[in-house]
Amino acid sequence: MKVLEGLRAIEPGTIVPVGELGLPVAGTKGLLLVFWKST
Amino acid sequence: METEESCRAWREEFRLDFPVIPDAEGDLFRAFTNGWVPWSVLIGPDGRVVFSENEFDEEGFSAAIRQLYQEPTATKPAIRPRVQSAGRTVILGGGTGGLVAARELQRRAPAGHRVVLVDRSADHVYQPSLLWQMVGQRRPEQFRRPLHRLERKGIKFHQADVEELDLDSQIVRTTAGDLEYDSLVVSLGAQLAPESVPGFDQIAYNLYTSEGCAQIHSALEALREGAIGILITSMPFKCPAAPYEAAFLAESFVRQAGIRRNVEIHLFTPEHTPMPVAPAALGESIADMLAARGINYHPLFTFSELRPETKEVVASDGRTHKVDLLIGVPPHQAPEVVRASPLLGVSGFVHSDARTLQTNRPGVFAIGDVATVRLPSDKALPKAGVFAHAEAKAVAAQIADELEGKTSGASFDGKGYCWVELGDGRASWAGGDFYADPEPRLKMRRPGRPLHWGKIAFEQWWLRHWL
């Protein structure tokens, strides 16, 4: 996985380069990212 | 952030078969969130972010998933940036206006709408009680309430300093992260600027802070003789009656302490009459009550300087008075973050529409002491909690109506009132229509004990009801 420098993608409607980021979205209906902390 | 090992262990424990991406350096977290957890992001197969919210908004999230499944990827239209009912209102300031706006909006808004209140302090302070603290009738803990209690009502409390209002991007930047908003309510109050008066911190006690009122109480207890001064350094100041109430309460205090004959009391103000927005008869009535109590009233006293070495208060026309205990009303100004924003009007505060409280930016409202509202007489509506309260209700109703797709008829009617503490367990009361043309139509009630009890009952109700 590669993170692009300076990427800000909070606003709905933003298009993120999923291929470059290596996010496993190909062949799916979409991807859910949940950020959480276990403690 | 979680390590790769902890992610793997978690996956195994719950037998999860979907990919779990460790973000040990927090790069994704910074790219996709405002710094809060939990945060959910839904990305379409074309890389479009279709949902991004702190915590979990079931309604908005379900709608976004349904859209992803219903629409073929190739022809999928851009999903609108914000689902209205799942939008967010950010309220800046946890004073009277902010609290009422938050509670009212949470009560009225459609399910899923987020209400976030931002304040630098952990506590709300009910400011009318400061006058009673000044004469030892209240302790600070009796009129403070923790703002985190709002969370019980479903309101997010974000404790932080507001650093910037990025109105073009609809983002409030705070010391604890950025907050996007659909509607913004600015209720940051007026910032006190005692530091702009040289010598204030040496000889004056600030009437508008709990610390200042504690100092005034100690100084009154220690006083045996001399002159008490109540000084209004500049206009505007909040709660037009407060300095007069301070004079009445101080007079009552020294009389009950048995030292009244040894103490002079002076009230210095740039106003030509007490509460000049009100009809002349009301100001004359207050002036008569000052005279009846032997309080020396100095109208049109345009403050020039303090002389700490001689404990003197000086007016621009040269009038000079020596005081032994000085109760000060410091200059008021809009908070720095507002002064640095395009919201600032020529009055030095934010100009709000008299009925809707809308500012010069759509979806941005300013209420309470941070706002300047023009009356038909072209004077400004006084800065007072009662107006912040009513303005907040009008704004919350407008936002809620808009969220439901209704044309809102909600507006602020300009009605207001206040109690005037007179000491000795007595109070007066004045109220009416401040939007009456050509000047406010107000009535004053005969002073008495029931009005004092009414003021206490209102304090108790307010603190119980709103926090």
Interface residues (C-beta under 8 A of the other chain):
Chain A: M1 V3 L4 L7 R8 A9 I10 E11 P12 G13 T14 I15 V16 P17 V18 G19 L23 P24 V25 A26 G27 T28 K29 G30 L31 L32 L33 V34 F35 W36 K37 S38
Chain B: M1 E2 S6 W10 P19 I21 D23 E25 D27 L28 F29 A31 F32 T33 N34 V37 P38 W39 S40 V41 L42 I43 G44 P45 D46 G47 R48 V49 V50 F51 S52 I65 L68 Y69 A78 I79 R80 P81 R82 D178 E180
